[in-house]
Amino acid sequence: MKRLLAIAPIALSLLAFNALAAETTKYTALVNGGKTKAGHQTVVRDGDGTTKVEFVFKDNGRGPELKEEYKLDKDGNYASYHVAGTSTFGAIINETFARQGDKAQWKSTSDKGEQEVFGGALYSPLGGTPDSLSVAIAALAKRSDGKLPLIPSGTLTMQKLVDSEVTRGSEKKKVQLLALTGIGFTPNFVWATTDATPHMFAFIFPGFIQLVEDGWEGNGAELEKQQKAAEKDLLVKMQQRLAHPLAGSTLIRNARVFDSERATLGAASDVLIENGRVIDIADAGNEKRKADRTIDANGRVLLPGLFDMHAHTSAFEGGLHLAAGVTSVRDMGNDNATLQDLIARERDGTLLAPHIVPAGFIEGESPMSARNGFVIKNLDEAKKAIDWYAEHGYPQIKVYNSFPKAILAETTAYAHSKGLRVSGHVPVWLRAQDVVEQGYDEIQHINQVLLNFLVTDKTDTRTLDRFQLPADKVAGLDFDSKPVQDFIAFLVKHHTAIDPTLTTFDFIRQKDGDMTQAYAAVADHMPPDVKRGFLQGQMKIPDEKTAQLHEKSYAKMIEFVGRMYKAGVPIVAGTDALAGFTLQRELELYVQAGMTPAQALQVATLNGAKYSRVEEDRGVIKPGWRADLILVDGDPTKNISDIRQVALVVKGDKAYYPSEVYEALGIKPFAKALTIQ
């Protein structure tokens, strides 16, 4: 989900183009390592100076469909602009911009504004197509200072990382990899032509999408390889700059230690760590051994590092995880080669990232398949996928929407015979109770759980119905009814864990123009363009009646998690959205659902370790365990929102100051850094 959202701001359909168009550039969108077509972009530059763009991208049964039209001024910036269509989850997109003289005005379904602008400046669309990258790099190429002011705010800069050459038969072309900074938390990478007015040649999100000019798609794999190498160099430097080595021994003095096994906060203690492991815990002031360095916690709360149990790991999001106190993530579906590379780089200490626990993704073949991991057609292929995951040390597999129901029971049995847990979405034509009966150990997402009461044997849950039905129908469910109570008891009996990702589903109730409650508490700390994006709705909510219905459905989703937890259903804290900040909100929602703050912290620490199968290593603060620790201002065992005030993160033999990491990402820090003496 978060990958589609990640490309939406820059990649959010055919137009009746003028037969006298001066120039047409077509692109093909590929997924599955460049093997599967998932969309296209067509750019037509008419002789009158008008450019028309159609962008369509469909993966996993969803995706944006957009038509864009604009004219440029003499500096290559938008003079007029319009984009219309639908977002990944069906929200209406209709956005306009115009500049006359020094006056700029814009309006979208989420916001509107006007401001005086002097000199060249580029409007930054909320819902634009990837062609906006072409406009940006061409405008920057005209700037002598290398800086392009943005409207409504910000400044865009560009750095060339790689020169390369692509081929098409006997034809050759020079291209360059550019890194654009000033939008979002991390650079946006684009392959561009090298002429005086460069345009996008390819946009590549490694392990996910390749959008390449038609006819040149065969170069996608090599360009992705070169891009990953260039990104790696940037990330190694970031890790070197932000990681503070803790070789030898470190004494954390006067910290109140959270006991995740009992969900209690202890008295002030001294915690001695050495070479990445906890060595001893003593009453405050009683640790007499001399350490190489000392950290005075000054009464702060010391927690085990948090787990995000539903990530789709990418190279640049590690800083967001670590700064929020997340020292371990469970990856719930990825390109296998990409994930193996990320795991290796994290383990060798060159990647700014939490520990990664992988879940092996297995999908069935269909027109709406997600193209991660292995996409199989039969039981033999499913067993081969499981064998690969077992051989590579994966503790579990994740089954997805299009998996063939006829072989599900045999597949789960085979995975269990190899020692792997089984979790996932509920495959099409089945209900949550069916998959538990056929061997699931865990179910992802609250919508997948509650669809148990909403689907028939004719409901195609590979479509957006898997979101629309819960948004429309959960409000009317009677949780005290016998079918619902029997189902909860059934989950308890089977010890089925639930990964609800509640925060992610905030989008079902967010109207365009309203600040999303998922990130409202942190919005003022964000870069201006990110904060503006938090106003953008993702789902079509046509009227107030629908908004109130969805609001009630979302409240009942939260309530249902509380009911499951109180009944004894194991809960794990996952996100499937913006790294770090989403987990913090997730824990707030668990408290809203009825957990105590300490119980929510236990879910995010002890349960994370247990259901990732690393409980002999992490999730608890005690001698012999890994020194994955976070120091927090305030007391999150009383006020869960204090979990945002992480002052120091220790991950094994390295320390990170969240204030430093956030500042590097353009985020206003939440807590002052501690001093290591």
C-alpha positions as CSV (number, residue, x, y, z in Angstrom):
1,M,0.0,0.0,0.0
2,K,2.6,2.5,1.0
3,R,4.5,2.0,-2.3
4,L,1.5,3.1,-4.3
5,L,1.1,6.1,-2.0
6,A,4.8,6.9,-2.3
7,I,4.6,7.3,-6.1
8,A,1.2,9.0,-6.1
9,P,2.5,12.6,-5.5
10,I,4.7,12.4,-8.6
11,A,2.8,9.7,-10.5
12,L,-0.8,9.9,-9.9
13,S,-5.4,8.9,-19.1
14,L,-5.9,8.0,-23.9
15,L,-6.7,11.6,-24.7
16,A,-8.1,12.5,-28.1
17,F,-4.7,14.1,-29.1
18,N,-4.5,16.5,-32.0
19,A,-3.3,14.7,-35.1
20,L,-1.0,17.6,-35.7
21,A,0.9,17.1,-32.4
22,A,4.4,18.3,-32.6
23,E,5.9,15.6,-30.5
24,T,4.8,12.5,-28.6
25,T,6.7,10.6,-26.0
26,K,5.4,7.3,-24.7
27,Y,6.5,5.3,-21.6
28,T,5.7,1.8,-20.4
29,A,5.3,1.0,-16.7
30,L,6.7,-2.4,-15.7
31,V,6.7,-4.3,-12.4
32,N,7.9,-7.8,-11.4
33,G,11.5,-7.0,-12.3
34,G,10.6,-5.4,-15.6
35,K,8.6,-8.5,-16.7
36,T,5.0,-7.4,-16.4
37,K,3.4,-4.3,-17.9
38,A,1.3,-2.4,-15.4
39,G,0.5,0.9,-17.1
40,H,1.7,3.6,-19.4
41,Q,2.3,7.3,-19.8
42,T,1.8,9.2,-23.0
43,V,3.1,12.8,-23.3
44,V,2.0,14.9,-26.3
45,R,3.5,18.4,-26.9
46,D,1.3,20.2,-29.3
47,G,2.4,22.9,-31.7
48,D,0.6,25.6,-29.7
49,G,2.7,25.0,-26.6
50,T,0.2,22.8,-24.8
51,T,1.4,19.5,-23.3
52,K,-1.2,16.7,-22.6
53,V,-0.3,13.7,-20.4
54,E,-2.1,10.5,-19.8
55,F,-0.9,8.3,-16.9
56,V,-2.4,4.9,-15.9
57,F,-0.8,2.5,-13.4
58,K,-2.5,-0.6,-12.1
59,D,-0.9,-3.1,-9.7
60,N,-2.5,-5.3,-7.0
61,G,-6.0,-4.3,-8.2
62,R,-5.6,-0.6,-7.8
63,G,-3.8,2.5,-9.0
64,P,-4.1,6.0,-10.3
65,E,-5.6,7.1,-13.7
66,L,-4.8,10.7,-14.6
67,K,-5.0,13.2,-17.4
68,E,-2.9,16.3,-17.2
69,E,-2.6,19.4,-19.4
70,Y,-0.3,22.4,-19.0
71,K,1.6,25.3,-20.6
72,L,5.0,26.5,-19.6
73,D,6.4,30.1,-19.3
74,K,9.7,31.2,-20.8
75,D,11.6,29.8,-17.8
76,G,10.1,26.4,-18.2
77,N,7.8,26.7,-15.2
78,Y,4.0,26.1,-15.3
79,A,2.1,29.0,-16.6
80,S,-1.2,27.0,-16.4
81,Y,-1.8,23.5,-15.2
82,H,-4.6,21.1,-14.8
83,V,-4.8,17.4,-13.7
84,A,-7.9,15.3,-13.2
85,G,-8.7,11.7,-12.6
86,T,-8.7,9.2,-9.7
87,S,-6.1,8.3,-7.1
88,T,-4.8,4.9,-6.1
89,F,-7.9,4.2,-3.9
90,G,-10.4,6.0,-6.1
91,A,-10.4,9.6,-4.7
92,I,-11.3,12.3,-7.2
93,I,-8.3,14.4,-8.3
94,N,-9.0,17.8,-9.8
95,E,-6.2,20.3,-9.5
96,T,-5.5,23.6,-11.2
97,F,-2.8,26.2,-11.2
98,A,-2.3,29.5,-13.0
99,R,0.2,32.3,-12.9
100,Q,-0.3,35.8,-14.3
101,G,2.5,38.2,-13.7
102,D,3.5,38.0,-10.1
103,K,0.3,36.4,-8.9
104,A,0.0,32.6,-8.6
105,Q,-3.2,30.8,-7.7
106,W,-3.9,27.1,-7.2
107,K,-6.8,24.9,-6.2
108,S,-7.1,21.2,-5.6
109,T,-9.7,19.0,-3.9
110,S,-7.5,19.3,-0.8
111,D,-6.4,22.9,-0.7
112,K,-6.3,26.2,-2.4
113,G,-4.2,29.3,-2.2
114,E,-2.6,32.3,-3.9
115,Q,0.7,34.1,-3.4
116,E,2.9,36.7,-4.9
117,V,5.8,35.2,-6.8
118,F,8.8,37.1,-8.1
119,G,11.0,35.5,-10.6
120,G,11.0,31.9,-11.8
121,A,9.2,29.4,-9.5
122,L,7.7,26.0,-10.2
123,Y,4.3,24.8,-8.9
124,S,4.5,21.5,-7.1
125,P,1.3,19.5,-7.9
126,L,-0.3,17.3,-5.2
127,G,-1.6,14.8,-7.7
128,G,0.6,15.1,-10.7
129,T,1.9,12.5,-13.1
130,P,5.5,11.4,-13.5
131,D,5.9,14.0,-16.3
132,S,6.2,16.6,-13.5
133,L,9.8,15.3,-13.2
134,S,10.5,16.3,-16.8
135,V,9.2,19.8,-16.2
136,A,11.3,20.1,-13.0
137,I,14.6,18.9,-14.5
138,A,14.2,21.1,-17.6
139,A,13.4,24.2,-15.5
140,L,16.4,23.5,-13.2
141,A,18.6,23.1,-16.2
142,K,17.9,26.8,-17.0
143,R,18.8,28.0,-13.5
144,S,22.3,29.4,-13.2
145,D,22.2,29.0,-9.4
146,G,21.0,25.4,-9.5
147,K,18.1,26.2,-7.2
148,L,14.4,26.4,-8.2
149,P,11.9,28.0,-5.8
150,L,8.7,25.9,-5.4
151,I,5.1,27.0,-5.1
152,P,3.6,26.9,-2.4
153,S,7.0,26.6,-0.7
154,G,10.4,25.0,-0.7
155,T,13.4,24.9,-3.0
156,L,14.3,22.2,-5.5
157,T,17.9,21.3,-6.2
158,M,19.5,18.8,-8.6
159,Q,22.6,16.7,-8.5
160,K,24.0,14.5,-11.3
161,L,25.1,11.1,-9.9
162,V,25.7,8.9,-13.0
163,D,26.3,9.1,-16.7
164,S,25.2,6.1,-18.7
165,E,24.4,4.9,-22.2
166,V,21.3,3.0,-23.3
167,T,20.8,1.0,-26.5
168,R,17.9,0.0,-28.8
169,G,19.2,-2.2,-31.5
170,S,21.9,-0.2,-33.2
171,E,20.7,3.1,-31.7
172,K,22.4,4.5,-28.7
173,K,21.5,7.4,-26.3
174,K,23.2,9.2,-23.5
175,V,21.3,9.4,-20.2
176,Q,22.1,10.7,-16.7
177,L,20.8,9.8,-13.2
178,L,19.7,12.9,-11.3
179,A,18.8,13.3,-7.7
180,L,16.2,15.9,-6.9
181,T,16.0,17.2,-3.4
182,G,13.6,19.6,-1.8
183,I,10.4,17.5,-2.0
184,G,9.7,14.9,0.7
185,F,12.2,13.4,3.1
186,T,14.7,11.9,0.6
187,P,15.9,12.4,-2.9
188,N,13.8,11.7,-5.9
189,F,15.8,9.9,-8.6
190,V,15.1,10.2,-12.3
191,W,17.0,9.1,-15.4
192,A,17.0,12.0,-17.9
193,T,18.2,12.9,-21.3
194,T,21.4,15.0,-21.7
195,D,20.2,17.6,-24.2
196,A,19.9,21.3,-23.4
197,T,16.3,20.8,-22.3
198,P,16.4,17.4,-20.6
199,H,13.3,15.4,-20.0
200,M,12.6,12.2,-18.1
201,F,13.9,9.0,-19.8
202,A,13.0,6.7,-17.0
203,F,11.6,6.7,-13.4
204,I,12.7,3.7,-11.4
205,F,11.7,2.7,-7.9
206,P,14.1,-0.2,-7.3
207,G,12.3,-3.5,-6.7
208,F,8.9,-2.1,-7.6
209,I,8.4,0.0,-10.8
210,Q,10.3,0.8,-14.0
211,L,8.7,3.6,-16.1
212,V,10.8,3.7,-19.3
213,E,10.4,5.3,-22.7
214,D,8.8,2.9,-25.2
215,G,11.3,0.8,-27.1
216,W,14.0,1.2,-24.5
217,E,12.5,-1.0,-21.8
218,G,15.3,-3.6,-22.2
219,N,17.6,-1.1,-20.5
220,G,15.5,-1.0,-17.3
221,A,17.4,-3.7,-15.4
222,E,20.8,-2.2,-16.0
223,L,19.6,1.3,-15.2
224,E,18.1,-0.1,-12.0
225,K,21.4,-1.7,-11.1
226,Q,23.3,1.5,-11.7
227,Q,20.7,3.5,-9.7
228,K,20.9,1.1,-6.7
229,A,24.7,1.5,-6.7
230,A,24.4,5.3,-6.7
231,E,21.8,5.2,-4.0
232,K,24.0,2.9,-2.0
233,D,26.9,5.3,-2.0
234,L,24.6,8.1,-0.7
235,L,23.2,5.8,2.0
236,V,26.6,4.6,3.2
237,K,27.6,8.3,3.7
238,M,24.4,8.9,5.6
239,Q,25.0,6.0,7.9
240,Q,28.6,7.1,8.5
241,R,27.4,10.6,9.4
242,L,24.5,9.6,11.7
243,A,25.6,6.4,13.4
244,H,27.8,6.9,16.5
245,P,29.8,3.8,17.3
246,L,29.6,2.3,20.8
247,A,32.7,0.0,20.7
248,G,33.5,-1.6,24.1
249,S,31.2,-0.8,27.1
250,T,28.6,1.8,27.7
251,L,26.8,2.6,31.0
252,I,23.3,4.0,30.9
253,R,22.8,5.6,34.3
254,N,19.6,6.4,36.1
255,A,17.0,5.0,33.6
256,R,13.6,3.7,34.5
257,V,13.5,0.3,32.7
258,F,10.3,-0.9,31.1
259,D,9.7,-4.6,31.8
260,S,8.0,-5.8,28.6
261,E,7.3,-9.2,30.0
262,R,5.1,-7.8,32.8
263,A,4.2,-4.5,31.2
264,T,5.5,-2.6,34.2
265,L,7.9,0.3,34.7
266,G,10.6,-0.3,37.2
267,A,12.6,1.9,39.5
268,A,15.7,3.8,38.3
269,S,18.5,1.5,37.2
270,D,21.9,1.4,35.6
271,V,22.2,-0.7,32.5
272,L,25.6,-1.8,31.3
273,I,26.0,-2.8,27.6
274,E,29.1,-4.1,25.9
275,N,29.7,-4.9,22.2
276,G,26.0,-4.7,21.3
277,R,24.6,-6.7,24.2
278,V,23.1,-6.0,27.6
279,I,25.6,-7.2,30.3
280,D,24.0,-6.2,33.6
281,I,21.2,-4.3,35.2
282,A,21.6,-2.9,38.7
283,D,19.8,-0.4,40.9
284,A,20.7,3.2,40.1
285,G,24.1,4.1,41.4
286,N,25.1,0.5,42.2
287,E,26.9,-0.4,38.9
288,K,30.5,0.0,39.9
289,R,32.2,-1.4,36.8
290,K,34.0,1.2,34.8
291,A,32.7,1.8,31.2
292,D,34.2,3.3,28.2
293,R,31.5,5.9,28.1
294,T,28.4,6.9,30.1
295,I,24.9,8.1,29.2
296,D,23.0,9.9,31.9
297,A,19.4,9.0,31.3
298,N,18.3,11.4,34.1
299,G,15.2,9.5,34.9
300,R,14.1,8.9,31.4
301,V,12.2,5.7,30.4
302,L,14.3,3.0,28.8
303,L,12.4,0.7,26.5
304,P,13.3,-2.2,24.3
305,G,13.5,-1.1,20.7
306,L,10.1,-1.1,19.0
307,F,9.0,-3.5,16.3
308,D,7.1,-2.5,13.2
309,M,5.5,-5.8,12.2
310,H,4.2,-4.6,8.8
311,A,6.8,-2.9,6.7
312,H,7.7,-3.0,3.0
313,T,11.3,-2.0,3.3
314,S,13.0,0.4,1.1
315,A,16.5,1.8,1.2
316,F,15.8,5.4,2.3
317,E,13.2,4.9,5.0
318,G,15.5,3.5,7.7
319,G,16.2,6.9,9.3
320,L,12.5,7.4,9.8
321,H,12.2,4.0,11.6
322,L,15.3,4.5,13.8
323,A,14.5,8.1,14.8
324,A,11.1,6.9,16.0
325,G,12.7,4.1,18.1
326,V,11.9,1.3,15.7
327,T,15.0,-1.0,15.8
328,S,13.3,-4.1,14.1
329,V,10.9,-4.4,11.2
330,R,9.2,-7.3,9.7
331,D,9.1,-7.0,5.9
332,M,5.7,-8.3,4.7
333,G,6.4,-8.4,0.9
334,N,9.1,-7.2,-1.3
335,D,11.1,-8.0,-4.4
336,N,13.2,-10.9,-3.2
337,A,16.5,-9.7,-4.7
338,T,16.0,-6.2,-3.4
339,L,15.2,-7.4,0.1
340,Q,18.1,-9.8,0.2
341,D,20.4,-6.9,-0.7
342,L,18.9,-4.6,2.0
343,I,19.2,-7.4,4.7
344,A,22.9,-7.9,3.8
345,R,23.7,-4.2,3.9
346,E,21.9,-3.7,7.2
347,R,23.8,-6.6,8.7
348,D,27.2,-5.4,7.5
349,G,26.5,-2.0,9.1
350,T,26.5,0.1,5.9
351,L,22.8,0.9,5.7
352,L,20.9,3.3,8.0
353,A,18.1,0.8,8.9
354,P,16.5,-1.3,11.6
355,H,17.0,-5.0,11.7
356,I,14.9,-6.7,9.0
357,V,13.0,-9.9,9.6
358,P,11.7,-11.2,6.2
359,A,8.3,-12.7,5.4
360,G,8.2,-14.6,2.1
361,F,5.6,-13.3,-0.2
362,I,3.6,-15.8,-2.3
363,E,0.8,-14.6,-4.7
364,G,-1.3,-16.5,-7.2
365,E,-1.4,-15.7,-10.9
366,S,-4.2,-13.4,-12.0
367,P,-4.7,-10.1,-13.8
368,M,-4.8,-8.4,-10.4
369,S,-1.8,-10.1,-8.8
370,A,0.7,-8.1,-6.8
371,R,4.1,-8.8,-8.4
372,N,6.3,-9.3,-5.3
373,G,8.2,-12.4,-4.2
374,F,6.9,-15.5,-6.0
375,V,3.7,-15.5,-8.2
376,I,2.6,-19.1,-8.5
377,K,0.1,-21.1,-10.5
378,N,0.0,-24.5,-8.7
379,L,1.0,-26.4,-5.6
380,D,4.4,-27.5,-7.0
381,E,5.3,-23.9,-7.6
382,A,4.1,-22.9,-4.2
383,K,6.3,-25.6,-2.6
384,K,9.3,-24.4,-4.5
385,A,8.7,-20.9,-3.3
386,I,8.5,-22.1,0.3
387,D,11.7,-24.2,-0.1
388,W,13.5,-21.0,-1.3
389,Y,12.3,-19.0,1.7
390,A,13.2,-21.8,4.1
391,E,16.6,-22.1,2.7
392,H,17.2,-18.3,3.0
393,G,16.2,-18.2,6.7
394,Y,12.7,-16.7,6.4
395,P,10.6,-17.5,9.6
396,Q,7.3,-17.2,7.8
397,I,5.5,-16.8,4.5
398,K,2.7,-14.3,3.6
399,V,-0.1,-15.4,1.3
400,Y,-1.8,-12.8,-0.9
401,N,-5.1,-11.9,-2.5
402,S,-5.0,-14.0,-5.7
403,F,-3.6,-17.2,-4.2
404,P,-5.6,-20.2,-5.4
405,K,-8.0,-21.4,-2.7
406,A,-7.9,-25.0,-3.9
407,I,-4.3,-25.5,-2.7
408,L,-4.3,-23.3,0.4
409,A,-4.5,-26.0,3.0
410,E,-1.8,-28.1,1.4
411,T,0.4,-25.0,1.1
412,T,0.1,-24.0,4.7
413,A,0.7,-27.6,5.8
414,Y,3.9,-27.7,3.7
415,A,5.1,-24.4,5.1
416,H,4.5,-25.7,8.6
417,S,6.5,-28.9,7.8
418,K,9.4,-26.6,6.9
419,G,9.1,-24.8,10.2
420,L,7.6,-21.6,8.8
421,R,4.6,-19.6,10.1
422,V,1.9,-18.7,7.7
423,S,0.1,-15.3,7.5
424,G,-1.4,-13.1,5.0
425,H,-4.4,-11.5,3.3
426,V,-7.5,-13.7,2.9
427,P,-7.4,-15.0,-0.7
428,V,-10.3,-14.2,-2.9
429,W,-13.5,-16.3,-2.5
430,L,-12.6,-17.1,1.1
431,R,-13.3,-15.6,4.6
432,A,-11.0,-15.1,7.5
433,Q,-12.4,-18.1,9.3
434,D,-11.7,-20.3,6.3
435,V,-8.0,-19.4,6.2
436,V,-7.6,-20.0,9.9
437,E,-9.2,-23.4,9.5
438,Q,-6.8,-24.1,6.6
439,G,-3.7,-23.2,8.7
440,Y,-3.1,-19.5,9.0
441,D,-1.2,-18.5,12.1
442,E,-1.8,-14.7,11.5
443,I,-4.0,-12.4,9.4
444,Q,-2.9,-9.0,8.1
445,H,-5.1,-5.9,8.3
446,I,-8.3,-5.2,10.1
447,N,-10.3,-5.0,6.9
448,Q,-9.3,-8.6,6.0
449,V,-10.5,-9.7,9.4
450,L,-13.9,-7.9,9.3
451,L,-14.6,-8.9,5.7
452,N,-15.4,-12.2,7.3
453,F,-18.9,-10.8,7.9
454,L,-19.2,-8.8,4.7
455,V,-18.4,-11.0,1.7
456,T,-20.2,-13.7,-0.2
457,D,-18.7,-16.4,-2.4
458,K,-19.1,-13.9,-5.3
459,T,-17.2,-11.0,-3.7
460,D,-14.0,-10.2,-5.6
461,T,-11.7,-8.9,-2.8
462,R,-8.9,-8.4,-5.2
463,T,-10.6,-5.1,-6.2
464,L,-11.2,-2.0,-4.2
465,D,-14.2,-3.7,-2.7
466,R,-11.8,-5.0,0.0
467,F,-11.7,-1.3,1.2
468,Q,-15.1,-0.1,0.2
469,L,-17.1,-2.8,1.9
470,P,-15.6,-2.3,5.3
471,A,-15.9,1.5,5.0
472,D,-19.6,1.2,4.1
473,K,-20.7,-1.8,6.2
474,V,-18.6,-2.1,9.4
475,A,-20.7,0.7,11.0
476,G,-23.7,-1.6,10.9
477,L,-22.1,-4.7,12.4
478,D,-23.3,-5.9,15.8
479,F,-20.2,-6.9,17.7
480,D,-22.3,-8.5,20.5
481,S,-24.1,-10.8,18.0
482,K,-23.4,-14.5,18.2
483,P,-21.6,-14.8,14.9
484,V,-19.1,-12.1,15.9
485,Q,-18.6,-13.4,19.4
486,D,-18.2,-16.9,18.0
487,F,-15.6,-15.7,15.5
488,I,-13.5,-13.9,18.2
489,A,-13.7,-17.1,20.4
490,F,-12.6,-19.1,17.3
491,L,-9.5,-16.8,16.9
492,V,-8.6,-17.2,20.5
493,K,-9.0,-21.0,20.3
494,H,-6.6,-21.2,17.3
495,H,-4.1,-18.7,18.8
496,T,-4.4,-16.6,15.6
497,A,-2.4,-13.4,15.7
498,I,-3.8,-10.2,14.1
499,D,-1.8,-7.5,12.5
500,P,-4.5,-4.8,12.3
501,T,-2.6,-1.8,10.8
502,L,-5.3,0.5,12.1
503,T,-3.6,3.7,11.3
504,T,-3.3,2.8,7.6
505,F,-7.1,2.6,7.4
506,D,-7.6,6.2,8.6
507,F,-7.8,6.9,4.9
508,I,-11.4,5.5,4.7
509,R,-12.7,8.4,6.8
510,Q,-10.4,11.3,5.7
511,K,-12.1,13.9,3.5
512,D,-10.1,16.0,1.0
513,G,-8.9,19.1,2.7
514,D,-9.0,17.7,6.2
515,M,-5.8,17.0,8.1
516,T,-5.4,13.2,8.3
517,Q,-5.6,12.2,11.9
518,A,-3.0,9.5,11.3
519,Y,-0.3,12.3,11.2
520,A,-2.0,15.3,12.7
521,A,0.1,15.2,15.9
522,V,3.4,15.4,13.8
523,A,2.3,17.5,10.9
524,D,3.8,20.8,12.1
525,H,7.2,19.1,12.3
526,M,7.1,18.0,8.7
527,P,8.5,19.7,5.5
528,P,5.8,22.0,4.0
529,D,5.2,19.7,1.0
530,V,4.7,16.7,3.3
531,K,2.3,18.5,5.5
532,R,0.4,19.7,2.5
533,G,0.1,16.1,1.4
534,F,-1.5,15.1,4.7
535,L,-4.6,17.1,3.5
536,Q,-5.1,14.9,0.5
537,G,-7.9,12.3,0.8
538,Q,-7.4,8.9,-0.7
539,M,-10.9,7.5,-0.9
540,K,-13.9,8.9,-2.7
541,I,-16.2,10.4,-0.1
542,P,-18.9,12.2,-2.0
543,D,-21.0,13.7,0.8
544,E,-21.3,14.3,4.5
545,K,-23.6,11.3,5.0
546,T,-20.8,9.0,3.6
547,A,-18.2,10.8,5.7
548,Q,-20.2,10.1,8.9
549,L,-20.7,6.5,7.8
550,H,-17.0,5.9,7.2
551,E,-16.2,7.7,10.5
552,K,-18.4,5.3,12.4
553,S,-16.9,2.3,10.5
554,Y,-13.4,3.3,11.4
555,A,-14.3,3.8,15.1
556,K,-15.7,0.3,15.1
557,M,-12.6,-1.1,13.5
558,I,-10.6,0.4,16.5
559,E,-13.2,-1.0,18.9
560,F,-12.9,-4.5,17.4
561,V,-9.2,-4.6,17.9
562,G,-9.8,-3.8,21.6
563,R,-12.4,-6.6,21.8
564,M,-10.1,-9.1,20.3
565,Y,-7.2,-8.1,22.6
566,K,-9.4,-8.3,25.7
567,A,-10.7,-11.8,24.6
568,G,-7.1,-13.0,24.3
569,V,-6.4,-12.7,20.6
570,P,-2.7,-11.9,20.1
571,I,-2.1,-8.5,18.5
572,V,1.1,-7.3,16.8
573,A,1.8,-3.7,15.9
574,G,2.3,-3.1,12.2
575,T,1.9,-0.1,9.9
576,D,2.1,-0.6,6.1
577,A,2.5,3.2,5.8
578,L,4.8,6.1,6.5
579,A,7.8,4.7,8.5
580,G,8.1,5.5,12.2
581,F,5.3,8.0,12.6
582,T,2.6,5.5,11.7
583,L,3.7,3.1,14.5
584,Q,3.5,5.8,17.1
585,R,-0.1,6.6,16.0
586,E,-0.9,2.8,15.9
587,L,0.0,2.6,19.6
588,E,-2.3,5.5,20.4
589,L,-5.1,3.7,18.7
590,Y,-4.5,0.6,20.7
591,V,-4.9,2.7,23.8
592,Q,-8.1,4.2,22.4
593,A,-9.3,0.6,21.8
594,G,-8.9,-0.2,25.5
595,M,-5.3,-1.3,26.1
596,T,-3.3,0.4,28.8
597,P,-0.3,2.4,27.5
598,A,1.9,-0.3,29.0
599,Q,0.0,-3.1,27.3
600,A,0.4,-1.2,23.9
601,L,4.1,-1.0,24.5
602,Q,4.2,-4.7,25.3
603,V,2.6,-5.4,22.0
604,A,5.2,-3.3,20.2
605,T,8.1,-4.9,21.9
606,L,7.6,-8.4,23.4
607,N,4.9,-9.5,20.9
608,G,7.0,-8.1,18.0
609,A,9.9,-10.3,19.1
610,K,7.7,-13.4,19.7
611,Y,5.8,-13.3,16.4
612,S,9.0,-12.5,14.5
613,R,10.6,-15.5,16.2
614,V,13.5,-13.4,17.6
615,E,12.3,-13.6,21.2
616,E,15.6,-15.1,22.4
617,D,17.3,-12.0,21.1
618,R,15.1,-8.9,21.3
619,G,11.9,-7.5,22.8
620,V,13.1,-7.5,26.4
621,I,15.8,-5.6,28.4
622,K,17.8,-8.2,30.2
623,P,21.4,-9.6,30.3
624,G,22.4,-11.5,27.2
625,W,19.8,-9.8,25.0
626,R,20.7,-7.5,22.1
627,A,21.2,-3.9,23.2
628,D,18.3,-2.5,21.1
629,L,17.1,0.2,23.4
630,I,15.4,3.6,23.3
631,L,15.4,6.4,25.9
632,V,12.2,8.5,25.9
633,D,11.3,11.8,27.5
634,G,8.2,11.7,29.5
635,D,6.5,8.5,30.5
636,P,4.8,6.5,27.7
637,T,3.6,3.9,30.1
638,K,1.2,6.6,31.4
639,N,0.8,8.8,28.3
640,I,1.3,6.7,25.1
641,S,1.8,9.9,23.1
642,D,5.2,10.4,24.8
643,I,6.5,7.6,22.6
644,R,7.1,10.4,20.0
645,Q,9.8,12.0,22.3
646,V,12.6,9.6,21.6
647,A,15.9,11.2,22.8
648,L,18.3,8.4,22.0
649,V,18.3,5.1,20.1
650,V,20.8,2.3,20.7
651,K,20.9,-0.4,18.1
652,G,23.5,-3.0,19.0
653,D,26.9,-1.3,18.9
654,K,25.7,2.0,17.5
655,A,23.8,5.0,18.8
656,Y,21.6,7.4,16.9
657,Y,20.3,10.8,18.0
658,P,16.8,11.2,16.6
659,S,17.3,14.9,16.5
660,E,20.2,14.5,14.1
661,V,18.4,12.0,11.9
662,Y,15.2,14.1,11.7
663,E,17.2,17.3,10.9
664,A,18.9,15.4,8.0
665,L,15.5,14.5,6.7
666,G,14.1,18.0,6.9
667,I,12.0,17.3,10.0
668,K,11.8,19.4,13.2
669,P,13.0,17.2,16.1
670,F,10.7,16.1,18.9
671,A,13.3,15.7,21.7
672,K,16.7,17.1,22.5
673,A,19.6,14.7,22.0
674,L,21.4,13.2,25.0
675,T,25.1,13.6,25.6
676,I,27.3,10.6,25.5
677,Q,30.3,11.1,27.7
